Amino acid sequence: MLQSEKLVAFVPIRDADRARAFYCATLGLRLVSEDRFALVFEIDGTPLRATLVGEFQPQRFTVLGWQVDDAAATARRLSAAGVRFERYPGMEQDELGLWSAPGGARVAWFRDPDGNVLSITQMPEAV
């Protein structure tokens, strides 16, 4: 039913100024609209609606992620922009914070200013 419909991604935020600075300046997203309810960014044709929700408890799991071609290069660029990657006990992560999943994906996690867990993932090459 919704297979061919356009996806809209959502992320909760508390502070529009901090979210705008992070998503625009740090991550390089383009802000396309803003009102008293939300900031809307554009990610390769997909809208990301950063919705002002007031108080909330960030989830411990990933709420938004990007599939990237080169996780190491992306992690280096994000680190240079001030992103700090999460470290998780029991997971072997390299010096950049990348974890190699059993299926071959390479994943790193980071947080936005409101504590939402975001990620980058490099999928394994098809055989």
Backbone atoms as SQL, in Angstrom:
CREATE TABLE atoms (id INTEGER PRIMARY KEY, chain TEXT, resi INTEGER, resn TEXT, atom TEXT, x REAL, y REAL, z REAL);
INSERT INTO atoms VALUES
  (1, 'A', 1, 'MET', 'N', 0.803, -1.193, 0.000),
  (2, 'A', 1, 'MET', 'CA', 0.000, 0.000, 0.000),
  (3, 'A', 1, 'MET', 'C', 0.852, 1.266, 0.000),
  (4, 'A', 2, 'LEU', 'N', 1.901, 1.333, 0.848),
  (5, 'A', 2, 'LEU', 'CA', 2.733, 2.534, 0.920),
  (6, 'A', 2, 'LEU', 'C', 4.075, 2.376, 0.209),
  (7, 'A', 3, 'GLN', 'N', 4.279, 1.260, -0.458),
  (8, 'A', 3, 'GLN', 'CA', 5.559, 0.955, -1.099),
  (9, 'A', 3, 'GLN', 'C', 6.069, 2.063, -2.007),
  (10, 'A', 4, 'SER', 'N', 5.204, 2.704, -2.745),
  (11, 'A', 4, 'SER', 'CA', 5.649, 3.711, -3.706),
  (12, 'A', 4, 'SER', 'C', 5.450, 5.139, -3.208),
  (13, 'A', 5, 'GLU', 'N', 5.063, 5.290, -1.966),
  (14, 'A', 5, 'GLU', 'CA', 4.863, 6.621, -1.397),
  (15, 'A', 5, 'GLU', 'C', 6.173, 7.163, -0.820),
  (16, 'A', 6, 'LYS', 'N', 6.281, 8.457, -0.746),
  (17, 'A', 6, 'LYS', 'CA', 7.497, 9.112, -0.247),
  (18, 'A', 6, 'LYS', 'C', 7.580, 9.010, 1.274),
  (19, 'A', 7, 'LEU', 'N', 8.731, 8.624, 1.768),
  (20, 'A', 7, 'LEU', 'CA', 8.992, 8.489, 3.191),
  (21, 'A', 7, 'LEU', 'C', 9.325, 9.842, 3.805),
  (22, 'A', 8, 'VAL', 'N', 8.864, 10.079, 5.023),
  (23, 'A', 8, 'VAL', 'CA', 9.243, 11.229, 5.829),
  (24, 'A', 8, 'VAL', 'C', 9.840, 10.677, 7.113),
  (25, 'A', 9, 'ALA', 'N', 11.041, 11.124, 7.465),
  (26, 'A', 9, 'ALA', 'CA', 11.680, 10.688, 8.707),
  (27, 'A', 9, 'ALA', 'C', 11.424, 11.731, 9.791),
  (28, 'A', 10, 'PHE', 'N', 11.354, 11.282, 11.043),
  (29, 'A', 10, 'PHE', 'CA', 11.097, 12.159, 12.174),
  (30, 'A', 10, 'PHE', 'C', 12.150, 11.946, 13.254),
  (31, 'A', 11, 'VAL', 'N', 12.491, 13.021, 13.939),
  (32, 'A', 11, 'VAL', 'CA', 13.359, 12.938, 15.104),
  (33, 'A', 11, 'VAL', 'C', 12.854, 13.984, 16.099),
  (34, 'A', 12, 'PRO', 'N', 12.740, 13.621, 17.381),
  (35, 'A', 12, 'PRO', 'CA', 12.271, 14.593, 18.365),
  (36, 'A', 12, 'PRO', 'C', 13.419, 15.511, 18.807),
  (37, 'A', 13, 'ILE', 'N', 13.092, 16.769, 19.033),
  (38, 'A', 13, 'ILE', 'CA', 14.085, 17.725, 19.531),
  (39, 'A', 13, 'ILE', 'C', 13.449, 18.599, 20.605),
  (40, 'A', 14, 'ARG', 'N', 14.311, 19.202, 21.436),
  (41, 'A', 14, 'ARG', 'CA', 13.859, 20.130, 22.467),
  (42, 'A', 14, 'ARG', 'C', 14.149, 21.582, 22.102),
  (43, 'A', 15, 'ASP', 'N', 15.256, 21.805, 21.385),
  (44, 'A', 15, 'ASP', 'CA', 15.759, 23.158, 21.152),
  (45, 'A', 15, 'ASP', 'C', 16.055, 23.353, 19.667),
  (46, 'A', 16, 'ALA', 'N', 15.305, 24.221, 19.020),
  (47, 'A', 16, 'ALA', 'CA', 15.454, 24.428, 17.576),
  (48, 'A', 16, 'ALA', 'C', 16.819, 24.996, 17.217),
  (49, 'A', 17, 'ASP', 'N', 17.352, 25.924, 18.004),
  (50, 'A', 17, 'ASP', 'CA', 18.650, 26.528, 17.692),
  (51, 'A', 17, 'ASP', 'C', 19.768, 25.490, 17.718),
  (52, 'A', 18, 'ARG', 'N', 19.780, 24.667, 18.760),
  (53, 'A', 18, 'ARG', 'CA', 20.824, 23.621, 18.841),
  (54, 'A', 18, 'ARG', 'C', 20.665, 22.601, 17.723),
  (55, 'A', 19, 'ALA', 'N', 19.429, 22.210, 17.436),
  (56, 'A', 19, 'ALA', 'CA', 19.182, 21.236, 16.365),
  (57, 'A', 19, 'ALA', 'C', 19.587, 21.810, 15.016),
  (58, 'A', 20, 'ARG', 'N', 19.233, 23.061, 14.753),
  (59, 'A', 20, 'ARG', 'CA', 19.603, 23.696, 13.489),
  (60, 'A', 20, 'ARG', 'C', 21.116, 23.717, 13.325),
  (61, 'A', 21, 'ALA', 'N', 21.838, 24.125, 14.357),
  (62, 'A', 21, 'ALA', 'CA', 23.300, 24.179, 14.283),
  (63, 'A', 21, 'ALA', 'C', 23.881, 22.788, 14.018),
  (64, 'A', 22, 'PHE', 'N', 23.389, 21.783, 14.715),
  (65, 'A', 22, 'PHE', 'CA', 23.929, 20.429, 14.558),
  (66, 'A', 22, 'PHE', 'C', 23.600, 19.839, 13.194),
  (67, 'A', 23, 'TYR', 'N', 22.332, 19.841, 12.836),
  (68, 'A', 23, 'TYR', 'CA', 21.927, 19.189, 11.595),
  (69, 'A', 23, 'TYR', 'C', 22.415, 19.944, 10.358),
  (70, 'A', 24, 'CYS', 'N', 22.504, 21.278, 10.435),
  (71, 'A', 24, 'CYS', 'CA', 22.997, 22.062, 9.291),
  (72, 'A', 24, 'CYS', 'C', 24.521, 22.149, 9.289),
  (73, 'A', 25, 'ALA', 'N', 25.082, 22.750, 10.323),
  (74, 'A', 25, 'ALA', 'CA', 26.523, 23.027, 10.337),
  (75, 'A', 25, 'ALA', 'C', 27.361, 21.769, 10.526),
  (76, 'A', 26, 'THR', 'N', 26.958, 20.895, 11.430),
  (77, 'A', 26, 'THR', 'CA', 27.772, 19.715, 11.720),
  (78, 'A', 26, 'THR', 'C', 27.553, 18.598, 10.704),
  (79, 'A', 27, 'LEU', 'N', 26.292, 18.287, 10.424),
  (80, 'A', 27, 'LEU', 'CA', 25.999, 17.181, 9.504),
  (81, 'A', 27, 'LEU', 'C', 25.870, 17.616, 8.049),
  (82, 'A', 28, 'GLY', 'N', 25.712, 18.905, 7.804),
  (83, 'A', 28, 'GLY', 'CA', 25.653, 19.408, 6.437),
  (84, 'A', 28, 'GLY', 'C', 24.305, 19.259, 5.762),
  (85, 'A', 29, 'LEU', 'N', 23.224, 19.114, 6.539),
  (86, 'A', 29, 'LEU', 'CA', 21.897, 18.993, 5.944),
  (87, 'A', 29, 'LEU', 'C', 21.365, 20.366, 5.564),
  (88, 'A', 30, 'ARG', 'N', 20.478, 20.384, 4.590),
  (89, 'A', 30, 'ARG', 'CA', 19.878, 21.628, 4.122),
  (90, 'A', 30, 'ARG', 'C', 18.538, 21.836, 4.814),
  (91, 'A', 31, 'LEU', 'N', 18.394, 22.982, 5.491),
  (92, 'A', 31, 'LEU', 'CA', 17.133, 23.349, 6.133),
  (93, 'A', 31, 'LEU', 'C', 16.190, 23.869, 5.056),
  (94, 'A', 32, 'VAL', 'N', 15.000, 23.264, 4.943),
  (95, 'A', 32, 'VAL', 'CA', 14.055, 23.703, 3.911),
  (96, 'A', 32, 'VAL', 'C', 12.867, 24.470, 4.480),
  (97, 'A', 33, 'SER', 'N', 12.560, 24.271, 5.751),
  (98, 'A', 33, 'SER', 'CA', 11.502, 25.060, 6.370),
  (99, 'A', 33, 'SER', 'C', 11.622, 24.988, 7.885),
  (100, 'A', 34, 'GLU', 'N', 11.008, 25.978, 8.514),
  (101, 'A', 34, 'GLU', 'CA', 11.022, 26.037, 9.973),
  (102, 'A', 34, 'GLU', 'C', 9.777, 26.793, 10.426),
  (103, 'A', 35, 'ASP', 'N', 9.132, 26.257, 11.452),
  (104, 'A', 35, 'ASP', 'CA', 8.029, 26.967, 12.085),
  (105, 'A', 35, 'ASP', 'C', 8.093, 26.657, 13.580),
  (106, 'A', 36, 'ARG', 'N', 7.075, 27.030, 14.310),
  (107, 'A', 36, 'ARG', 'CA', 7.135, 26.830, 15.766),
  (108, 'A', 36, 'ARG', 'C', 6.952, 25.371, 16.167),
  (109, 'A', 37, 'PHE', 'N', 6.684, 24.497, 15.215),
  (110, 'A', 37, 'PHE', 'CA', 6.477, 23.084, 15.498),
  (111, 'A', 37, 'PHE', 'C', 7.673, 22.202, 15.134),
  (112, 'A', 38, 'ALA', 'N', 8.425, 22.605, 14.099),
  (113, 'A', 38, 'ALA', 'CA', 9.480, 21.719, 13.607),
  (114, 'A', 38, 'ALA', 'C', 10.443, 22.444, 12.676),
  (115, 'A', 39, 'LEU', 'N', 11.606, 21.823, 12.523),
  (116, 'A', 39, 'LEU', 'CA', 12.560, 22.174, 11.476),
  (117, 'A', 39, 'LEU', 'C', 12.473, 21.041, 10.465),
  (118, 'A', 40, 'VAL', 'N', 12.507, 21.363, 9.180),
  (119, 'A', 40, 'VAL', 'CA', 12.480, 20.313, 8.168),
  (120, 'A', 40, 'VAL', 'C', 13.753, 20.433, 7.338),
  (121, 'A', 41, 'PHE', 'N', 14.498, 19.333, 7.310),
  (122, 'A', 41, 'PHE', 'CA', 15.732, 19.244, 6.535),
  (123, 'A', 41, 'PHE', 'C', 15.481, 18.333, 5.344),
  (124, 'A', 42, 'GLU', 'N', 16.323, 18.446, 4.328),
  (125, 'A', 42, 'GLU', 'CA', 16.217, 17.586, 3.151),
  (126, 'A', 42, 'GLU', 'C', 17.462, 16.716, 3.087),
  (127, 'A', 43, 'ILE', 'N', 17.234, 15.408, 2.965),
  (128, 'A', 43, 'ILE', 'CA', 18.332, 14.439, 2.870),
  (129, 'A', 43, 'ILE', 'C', 18.120, 13.630, 1.602),
  (130, 'A', 44, 'ASP', 'N', 18.804, 13.995, 0.541),
  (131, 'A', 44, 'ASP', 'CA', 18.726, 13.270, -0.721),
  (132, 'A', 44, 'ASP', 'C', 17.280, 13.010, -1.151),
  (133, 'A', 45, 'GLY', 'N', 16.455, 14.039, -1.039),
  (134, 'A', 45, 'GLY', 'CA', 15.069, 13.925, -1.446),
  (135, 'A', 45, 'GLY', 'C', 14.106, 13.486, -0.364),
  (136, 'A', 46, 'THR', 'N', 14.617, 13.053, 0.770),
  (137, 'A', 46, 'THR', 'CA', 13.760, 12.627, 1.874),
  (138, 'A', 46, 'THR', 'C', 13.707, 13.720, 2.929),
  (139, 'A', 47, 'PRO', 'N', 12.512, 14.144, 3.321),
  (140, 'A', 47, 'PRO', 'CA', 12.424, 15.141, 4.374),
  (141, 'A', 47, 'PRO', 'C', 12.669, 14.524, 5.758),
  (142, 'A', 48, 'LEU', 'N', 13.419, 15.240, 6.568),
  (143, 'A', 48, 'LEU', 'CA', 13.618, 14.883, 7.973),
  (144, 'A', 48, 'LEU', 'C', 12.951, 15.976, 8.785),
  (145, 'A', 49, 'ARG', 'N', 11.922, 15.607, 9.507),
  (146, 'A', 49, 'ARG', 'CA', 11.186, 16.562, 10.331),
  (147, 'A', 49, 'ARG', 'C', 11.681, 16.449, 11.768),
  (148, 'A', 50, 'ALA', 'N', 12.427, 17.467, 12.220),
  (149, 'A', 50, 'ALA', 'CA', 12.905, 17.553, 13.597),
  (150, 'A', 50, 'ALA', 'C', 11.812, 18.267, 14.375),
  (151, 'A', 51, 'THR', 'N', 11.015, 17.497, 15.079),
  (152, 'A', 51, 'THR', 'CA', 9.805, 18.001, 15.717),
  (153, 'A', 51, 'THR', 'C', 10.084, 18.457, 17.143),
  (154, 'A', 52, 'LEU', 'N', 9.697, 19.697, 17.435),
  (155, 'A', 52, 'LEU', 'CA', 9.835, 20.239, 18.790),
  (156, 'A', 52, 'LEU', 'C', 8.802, 19.578, 19.686),
  (157, 'A', 53, 'VAL', 'N', 9.276, 18.809, 20.651),
  (158, 'A', 53, 'VAL', 'CA', 8.366, 18.054, 21.508),
  (159, 'A', 53, 'VAL', 'C', 8.469, 18.434, 22.972),
  (160, 'A', 54, 'GLY', 'N', 9.331, 19.367, 23.309),
  (161, 'A', 54, 'GLY', 'CA', 9.511, 19.686, 24.716),
  (162, 'A', 54, 'GLY', 'C', 10.334, 18.608, 25.388),
  (163, 'A', 55, 'GLU', 'N', 9.924, 18.197, 26.550),
  (164, 'A', 55, 'GLU', 'CA', 10.679, 17.184, 27.286),
  (165, 'A', 55, 'GLU', 'C', 10.385, 15.786, 26.748),
  (166, 'A', 56, 'PHE', 'N', 11.416, 14.991, 26.632),
  (167, 'A', 56, 'PHE', 'CA', 11.276, 13.588, 26.248),
  (168, 'A', 56, 'PHE', 'C', 12.515, 12.843, 26.712),
  (169, 'A', 57, 'GLN', 'N', 12.418, 11.555, 26.779),
  (170, 'A', 57, 'GLN', 'CA', 13.538, 10.701, 27.160),
  (171, 'A', 57, 'GLN', 'C', 14.091, 10.066, 25.887),
  (172, 'A', 58, 'PRO', 'N', 15.338, 10.419, 25.475),
  (173, 'A', 58, 'PRO', 'CA', 15.895, 9.804, 24.263),
  (174, 'A', 58, 'PRO', 'C', 15.959, 8.282, 24.397),
  (175, 'A', 59, 'GLN', 'N', 15.724, 7.608, 23.296),
  (176, 'A', 59, 'GLN', 'CA', 15.800, 6.149, 23.275),
  (177, 'A', 59, 'GLN', 'C', 17.259, 5.695, 23.320),
  (178, 'A', 60, 'ARG', 'N', 17.492, 4.494, 23.764),
  (179, 'A', 60, 'ARG', 'CA', 18.847, 3.955, 23.829),
  (180, 'A', 60, 'ARG', 'C', 19.262, 3.320, 22.509),
  (181, 'A', 61, 'PHE', 'N', 18.345, 3.231, 21.574),
  (182, 'A', 61, 'PHE', 'CA', 18.632, 2.603, 20.291),
  (183, 'A', 61, 'PHE', 'C', 18.666, 3.659, 19.188),
  (184, 'A', 62, 'THR', 'N', 19.151, 3.279, 18.025),
  (185, 'A', 62, 'THR', 'CA', 19.255, 4.186, 16.894),
  (186, 'A', 62, 'THR', 'C', 17.867, 4.595, 16.415),
  (187, 'A', 63, 'VAL', 'N', 17.674, 5.911, 16.254),
  (188, 'A', 63, 'VAL', 'CA', 16.399, 6.413, 15.748),
  (189, 'A', 63, 'VAL', 'C', 16.515, 6.944, 14.321),
  (190, 'A', 64, 'LEU', 'N', 17.743, 7.167, 13.864),
  (191, 'A', 64, 'LEU', 'CA', 17.960, 7.710, 12.530),
  (192, 'A', 64, 'LEU', 'C', 19.364, 7.310, 12.089),
  (193, 'A', 65, 'GLY', 'N', 19.482, 6.827, 10.861),
  (194, 'A', 65, 'GLY', 'CA', 20.798, 6.416, 10.382),
  (195, 'A', 65, 'GLY', 'C', 20.967, 6.669, 8.902),
  (196, 'A', 66, 'TRP', 'N', 22.216, 6.722, 8.496),
  (197, 'A', 66, 'TRP', 'CA', 22.573, 6.938, 7.098),
  (198, 'A', 66, 'TRP', 'C', 23.377, 5.754, 6.587),
  (199, 'A', 67, 'GLN', 'N', 23.053, 5.275, 5.396),
  (200, 'A', 67, 'GLN', 'CA', 23.855, 4.274, 4.716),
  (201, 'A', 67, 'GLN', 'C', 24.893, 5.037, 3.905),
  (202, 'A', 68, 'VAL', 'N', 26.164, 4.759, 4.155),
  (203, 'A', 68, 'VAL', 'CA', 27.258, 5.490, 3.512),
  (204, 'A', 68, 'VAL', 'C', 28.120, 4.531, 2.702),
  (205, 'A', 69, 'ASP', 'N', 28.834, 5.069, 1.721),
  (206, 'A', 69, 'ASP', 'CA', 29.710, 4.241, 0.897),
  (207, 'A', 69, 'ASP', 'C', 31.002, 3.871, 1.608),
  (208, 'A', 70, 'ASP', 'N', 31.526, 4.787, 2.426),
  (209, 'A', 70, 'ASP', 'CA', 32.804, 4.577, 3.101),
  (210, 'A', 70, 'ASP', 'C', 32.673, 5.048, 4.542),
  (211, 'A', 71, 'ALA', 'N', 32.442, 4.107, 5.447),
  (212, 'A', 71, 'ALA', 'CA', 32.200, 4.450, 6.847),
  (213, 'A', 71, 'ALA', 'C', 33.415, 5.109, 7.487),
  (214, 'A', 72, 'ALA', 'N', 34.608, 4.651, 7.169),
  (215, 'A', 72, 'ALA', 'CA', 35.810, 5.236, 7.774),
  (216, 'A', 72, 'ALA', 'C', 35.974, 6.697, 7.349),
  (217, 'A', 73, 'ALA', 'N', 35.829, 6.975, 6.075),
  (218, 'A', 73, 'ALA', 'CA', 35.964, 8.355, 5.586),
  (219, 'A', 73, 'ALA', 'C', 34.870, 9.243, 6.173),
  (220, 'A', 74, 'THR', 'N', 33.657, 8.729, 6.240),
  (221, 'A', 74, 'THR', 'CA', 32.554, 9.504, 6.815),
  (222, 'A', 74, 'THR', 'C', 32.795, 9.757, 8.296),
  (223, 'A', 75, 'ALA', 'N', 33.259, 8.747, 9.029),
  (224, 'A', 75, 'ALA', 'CA', 33.550, 8.917, 10.456),
  (225, 'A', 75, 'ALA', 'C', 34.644, 9.967, 10.661),
  (226, 'A', 76, 'ARG', 'N', 35.648, 9.962, 9.816),
  (227, 'A', 76, 'ARG', 'CA', 36.717, 10.970, 9.935),
  (228, 'A', 76, 'ARG', 'C', 36.163, 12.376, 9.694),
  (229, 'A', 77, 'ARG', 'N', 35.338, 12.536, 8.667),
  (230, 'A', 77, 'ARG', 'CA', 34.746, 13.857, 8.380),
  (231, 'A', 77, 'ARG', 'C', 33.849, 14.312, 9.524),
  (232, 'A', 78, 'LEU', 'N', 33.034, 13.415, 10.040),
  (233, 'A', 78, 'LEU', 'CA', 32.162, 13.774, 11.154),
  (234, 'A', 78, 'LEU', 'C', 32.979, 14.116, 12.403),
  (235, 'A', 79, 'SER', 'N', 34.013, 13.354, 12.670),
  (236, 'A', 79, 'SER', 'CA', 34.890, 13.653, 13.819),
  (237, 'A', 79, 'SER', 'C', 35.509, 15.036, 13.675),
  (238, 'A', 80, 'ALA', 'N', 35.963, 15.371, 12.469),
  (239, 'A', 80, 'ALA', 'CA', 36.558, 16.683, 12.222),
  (240, 'A', 80, 'ALA', 'C', 35.535, 17.802, 12.419),
  (241, 'A', 81, 'ALA', 'N', 34.251, 17.483, 12.230),
  (242, 'A', 81, 'ALA', 'CA', 33.182, 18.469, 12.429),
  (243, 'A', 81, 'ALA', 'C', 32.734, 18.541, 13.889),
  (244, 'A', 82, 'GLY', 'N', 33.346, 17.722, 14.749),
  (245, 'A', 82, 'GLY', 'CA', 33.031, 17.775, 16.173),
  (246, 'A', 82, 'GLY', 'C', 32.156, 16.653, 16.696),
  (247, 'A', 83, 'VAL', 'N', 31.798, 15.697, 15.851),
  (248, 'A', 83, 'VAL', 'CA', 30.976, 14.573, 16.297),
  (249, 'A', 83, 'VAL', 'C', 31.832, 13.632, 17.143),
  (250, 'A', 84, 'ARG', 'N', 31.259, 13.185, 18.256),
  (251, 'A', 84, 'ARG', 'CA', 31.919, 12.213, 19.127),
  (252, 'A', 84, 'ARG', 'C', 31.165, 10.897, 19.012),
  (253, 'A', 85, 'PHE', 'N', 31.870, 9.853, 18.617),
  (254, 'A', 85, 'PHE', 'CA', 31.227, 8.553, 18.430),
  (255, 'A', 85, 'PHE', 'C', 31.095, 7.818, 19.750),
  (256, 'A', 86, 'GLU', 'N', 29.990, 7.115, 19.879),
  (257, 'A', 86, 'GLU', 'CA', 29.697, 6.342, 21.081),
  (258, 'A', 86, 'GLU', 'C', 30.564, 5.088, 21.127),
  (259, 'A', 87, 'ARG', 'N', 30.881, 4.673, 22.324),
  (260, 'A', 87, 'ARG', 'CA', 31.584, 3.410, 22.569),
  (261, 'A', 87, 'ARG', 'C', 30.669, 2.542, 23.417),
  (262, 'A', 88, 'TYR', 'N', 30.522, 1.293, 23.023),
  (263, 'A', 88, 'TYR', 'CA', 29.631, 0.393, 23.728),
  (264, 'A', 88, 'TYR', 'C', 30.422, -0.789, 24.290),
  (265, 'A', 89, 'PRO', 'N', 30.273, -1.064, 25.590),
  (266, 'A', 89, 'PRO', 'CA', 30.969, -2.196, 26.206),
  (267, 'A', 89, 'PRO', 'C', 30.598, -3.508, 25.513),
  (268, 'A', 90, 'GLY', 'N', 31.582, -4.345, 25.320),
  (269, 'A', 90, 'GLY', 'CA', 31.353, -5.654, 24.725),
  (270, 'A', 90, 'GLY', 'C', 31.342, -5.659, 23.209),
  (271, 'A', 91, 'MET', 'N', 31.484, -4.483, 22.606),
  (272, 'A', 91, 'MET', 'CA', 31.520, -4.411, 21.145),
  (273, 'A', 91, 'MET', 'C', 32.910, -3.948, 20.736),
  (274, 'A', 92, 'GLU', 'N', 33.557, -4.718, 19.887),
  (275, 'A', 92, 'GLU', 'CA', 34.885, -4.322, 19.416),
  (276, 'A', 92, 'GLU', 'C', 34.737, -3.248, 18.358),
  (277, 'A', 93, 'GLN', 'N', 35.129, -2.032, 18.722),
  (278, 'A', 93, 'GLN', 'CA', 35.066, -0.898, 17.812),
  (279, 'A', 93, 'GLN', 'C', 36.490, -0.423, 17.546),
  (280, 'A', 94, 'ASP', 'N', 36.745, -0.018, 16.307),
  (281, 'A', 94, 'ASP', 'CA', 38.085, 0.438, 15.970),
  (282, 'A', 94, 'ASP', 'C', 38.341, 1.847, 16.497),
  (283, 'A', 95, 'GLU', 'N', 39.475, 2.417, 16.151),
  (284, 'A', 95, 'GLU', 'CA', 39.862, 3.732, 16.665),
  (285, 'A', 95, 'GLU', 'C', 38.886, 4.835, 16.254),
  (286, 'A', 96, 'LEU', 'N', 38.129, 4.624, 15.180),
  (287, 'A', 96, 'LEU', 'CA', 37.138, 5.603, 14.730),
  (288, 'A', 96, 'LEU', 'C', 35.777, 5.405, 15.405),
  (289, 'A', 97, 'GLY', 'N', 35.620, 4.281, 16.089),
  (290, 'A', 97, 'GLY', 'CA', 34.335, 3.962, 16.700),
  (291, 'A', 97, 'GLY', 'C', 33.498, 3.019, 15.863),
  (292, 'A', 98, 'LEU', 'N', 34.066, 2.496, 14.775),
  (293, 'A', 98, 'LEU', 'CA', 33.333, 1.595, 13.885),
  (294, 'A', 98, 'LEU', 'C', 33.340, 0.166, 14.422),
  (295, 'A', 99, 'TRP', 'N', 32.165, -0.451, 14.373),
  (296, 'A', 99, 'TRP', 'CA', 31.991, -1.849, 14.742),
  (297, 'A', 99, 'TRP', 'C', 31.742, -2.643, 13.474),
  (298, 'A', 100, 'SER', 'N', 32.387, -3.798, 13.362),
  (299, 'A', 100, 'SER', 'CA', 32.162, -4.685, 12.221),
  (300, 'A', 100, 'SER', 'C', 31.146, -5.744, 12.622),
  (301, 'A', 101, 'ALA', 'N', 29.963, -5.657, 12.024),
  (302, 'A', 101, 'ALA', 'CA', 28.886, -6.602, 12.319),
  (303, 'A', 101, 'ALA', 'C', 29.217, -7.970, 11.728),
  (304, 'A', 102, 'PRO', 'N', 28.659, -9.042, 12.294),
  (305, 'A', 102, 'PRO', 'CA', 28.931, -10.379, 11.770),
  (306, 'A', 102, 'PRO', 'C', 28.636, -10.517, 10.276),
  (307, 'A', 103, 'GLY', 'N', 27.657, -9.810, 9.756),
  (308, 'A', 103, 'GLY', 'CA', 27.313, -9.886, 8.340),
  (309, 'A', 103, 'GLY', 'C', 28.181, -9.033, 7.441),
  (310, 'A', 104, 'GLY', 'N', 29.126, -8.289, 8.025),
  (311, 'A', 104, 'GLY', 'CA', 30.049, -7.492, 7.237),
  (312, 'A', 104, 'GLY', 'C', 29.789, -5.998, 7.212),
  (313, 'A', 105, 'ALA', 'N', 28.668, -5.549, 7.728),
  (314, 'A', 105, 'ALA', 'CA', 28.406, -4.103, 7.781),
  (315, 'A', 105, 'ALA', 'C', 29.351, -3.449, 8.785),
  (316, 'A', 106, 'ARG', 'N', 29.683, -2.191, 8.534),
  (317, 'A', 106, 'ARG', 'CA', 30.493, -1.395, 9.473),
  (318, 'A', 106, 'ARG', 'C', 29.607, -0.261, 9.972),
  (319, 'A', 107, 'VAL', 'N', 29.482, -0.144, 11.301),
  (320, 'A', 107, 'VAL', 'CA', 28.522, 0.777, 11.904),
  (321, 'A', 107, 'VAL', 'C', 29.204, 1.607, 12.987),
  (322, 'A', 108, 'ALA', 'N', 28.827, 2.888, 13.060),
  (323, 'A', 108, 'ALA', 'CA', 29.256, 3.758, 14.155),
  (324, 'A', 108, 'ALA', 'C', 28.054, 4.580, 14.599),
  (325, 'A', 109, 'TRP', 'N', 28.000, 4.871, 15.883),
  (326, 'A', 109, 'TRP', 'CA', 26.870, 5.588, 16.462),
  (327, 'A', 109, 'TRP', 'C', 27.331, 6.896, 17.084),
  (328, 'A', 110, 'PHE', 'N', 26.443, 7.895, 17.048),
  (329, 'A', 110, 'PHE', 'CA', 26.710, 9.182, 17.676),
  (330, 'A', 110, 'PHE', 'C', 25.376, 9.780, 18.105),
  (331, 'A', 111, 'ARG', 'N', 25.432, 10.860, 18.853),
  (332, 'A', 111, 'ARG', 'CA', 24.204, 11.476, 19.369),
  (333, 'A', 111, 'ARG', 'C', 24.052, 12.901, 18.863),
  (334, 'A', 112, 'ASP', 'N', 22.796, 13.295, 18.704),
  (335, 'A', 112, 'ASP', 'CA', 22.522, 14.699, 18.393),
  (336, 'A', 112, 'ASP', 'C', 22.471, 15.477, 19.715),
  (337, 'A', 113, 'PRO', 'N', 22.288, 16.791, 19.684),
  (338, 'A', 113, 'PRO', 'CA', 22.291, 17.564, 20.930),
  (339, 'A', 113, 'PRO', 'C', 21.210, 17.171, 21.936),
  (340, 'A', 114, 'ASP', 'N', 20.150, 16.502, 21.487),
  (341, 'A', 114, 'ASP', 'CA', 19.099, 16.067, 22.394),
  (342, 'A', 114, 'ASP', 'C', 19.269, 14.636, 22.876),
  (343, 'A', 115, 'GLY', 'N', 20.378, 14.001, 22.512),
  (344, 'A', 115, 'GLY', 'CA', 20.651, 12.647, 22.967),
  (345, 'A', 115, 'GLY', 'C', 20.116, 11.546, 22.088),
  (346, 'A', 116, 'ASN', 'N', 19.504, 11.894, 20.954),
  (347, 'A', 116, 'ASN', 'CA', 19.031, 10.869, 20.022),
  (348, 'A', 116, 'ASN', 'C', 20.220, 10.128, 19.430),
  (349, 'A', 117, 'VAL', 'N', 20.136, 8.799, 19.388),
  (350, 'A', 117, 'VAL', 'CA', 21.212, 7.989, 18.816),
  (351, 'A', 117, 'VAL', 'C', 21.031, 7.944, 17.297),
  (352, 'A', 118, 'LEU', 'N', 22.077, 8.362, 16.592),
  (353, 'A', 118, 'LEU', 'CA', 22.127, 8.364, 15.136),
  (354, 'A', 118, 'LEU', 'C', 23.251, 7.422, 14.716),
  (355, 'A', 119, 'SER', 'N', 23.260, 6.996, 13.472),
  (356, 'A', 119, 'SER', 'CA', 24.313, 6.073, 13.042),
  (357, 'A', 119, 'SER', 'C', 24.697, 6.290, 11.589),
  (358, 'A', 120, 'ILE', 'N', 25.863, 5.774, 11.269),
  (359, 'A', 120, 'ILE', 'CA', 26.295, 5.610, 9.879),
  (360, 'A', 120, 'ILE', 'C', 26.576, 4.134, 9.680),
  (361, 'A', 121, 'THR', 'N', 26.217, 3.607, 8.502),
  (362, 'A', 121, 'THR', 'CA', 26.434, 2.187, 8.205),
  (363, 'A', 121, 'THR', 'C', 26.954, 2.038, 6.796),
  (364, 'A', 122, 'GLN', 'N', 28.032, 1.292, 6.680),
  (365, 'A', 122, 'GLN', 'CA', 28.535, 0.875, 5.377),
  (366, 'A', 122, 'GLN', 'C', 28.131, -0.574, 5.206),
  (367, 'A', 123, 'MET', 'N', 27.300, -0.847, 4.221),
  (368, 'A', 123, 'MET', 'CA', 26.843, -2.215, 3.991),
  (369, 'A', 123, 'MET', 'C', 27.959, -3.019, 3.319),
  (370, 'A', 124, 'PRO', 'N', 27.984, -4.333, 3.531),
  (371, 'A', 124, 'PRO', 'CA', 29.012, -5.150, 2.891),
  (372, 'A', 124, 'PRO', 'C', 28.806, -5.167, 1.378),
  (373, 'A', 125, 'GLU', 'N', 29.879, -5.338, 0.664),
  (374, 'A', 125, 'GLU', 'CA', 29.790, -5.416, -0.797),
  (375, 'A', 125, 'GLU', 'C', 29.106, -6.714, -1.194),
  (376, 'A', 126, 'ALA', 'N', 28.249, -6.615, -2.194),
  (377, 'A', 126, 'ALA', 'CA', 27.534, -7.799, -2.694),
  (378, 'A', 126, 'ALA', 'C', 28.528, -8.720, -3.387),
  (379, 'A', 127, 'VAL', 'N', 28.321, -10.003, -3.196),
  (380, 'A', 127, 'VAL', 'CA', 29.209, -10.998, -3.798),
  (381, 'A', 127, 'VAL', 'C', 28.703, -11.390, -5.150);
